[in-house]
Every structure is written in structure tokens, then in C-alpha cells.
Amino acid sequence: MDSMMKAGYSEGIIVYSNKQGDCAYTILMERDASLMYDPQNLDPQFQKNGLIVWFAFQPLRIPNRCEKAIPVNISAIKVRE
């Protein structure tokens, strides 16, 4: 775990929502449940509600697609075991 964090990865949980105005898929930060990211380039193989992942990202300077999540670009993502 520490080696992944040292490599720049964060712990997250993929969350699906079909509510009006929500982003379809967001990543909930495991260490700070008040923080959610809107991955603009989430690969379909990771679009699974409840999937626990390691991910590296860069924040994007674009308008939010939904109120609850910050837009990001995923640079690397792995399923946590």
C-alpha cells in the first residue's frame, strides 16, 4: 500500500449514479469520503459500481459536469486486491 501511494496513486471506490444531474461514474476517495472525482476518461472495464481501485490523476480546468465531483483525467488505474 505505501509503495502505491509513494508512486502517486490514491485509493478510491468507483460509484455509479443514474440520478438526474449526477455524473454517471465518480471515484470516491477512500481516505476522505467528502471528496469525489469525475474521471473524464474512465475506461469501460472500470465502470463497475463498488470497484475498489488505485488511481493516479491530474485535475482538469474545465467546468464540472456534476456538482458533487471534481473533473480529472486518469493517468493510471488498477484494481486493488
C-alpha angles and dihedrals in degrees: 000000000000091000091055091050091047087052089058100262126138129206116245147160123223111234124194123204132178094184118128110266095013125116109252094230127022134166115235113209108238095210095046113032091188091066122080131172129208105216108210093195105035108159112237091240088067095046094104123123111242096015109150113220148172110225141175120205149167121224114242126222097223133110115280116258089208135017099240102054140057115229114246140169114232111226095178136001134181135177110252116233 
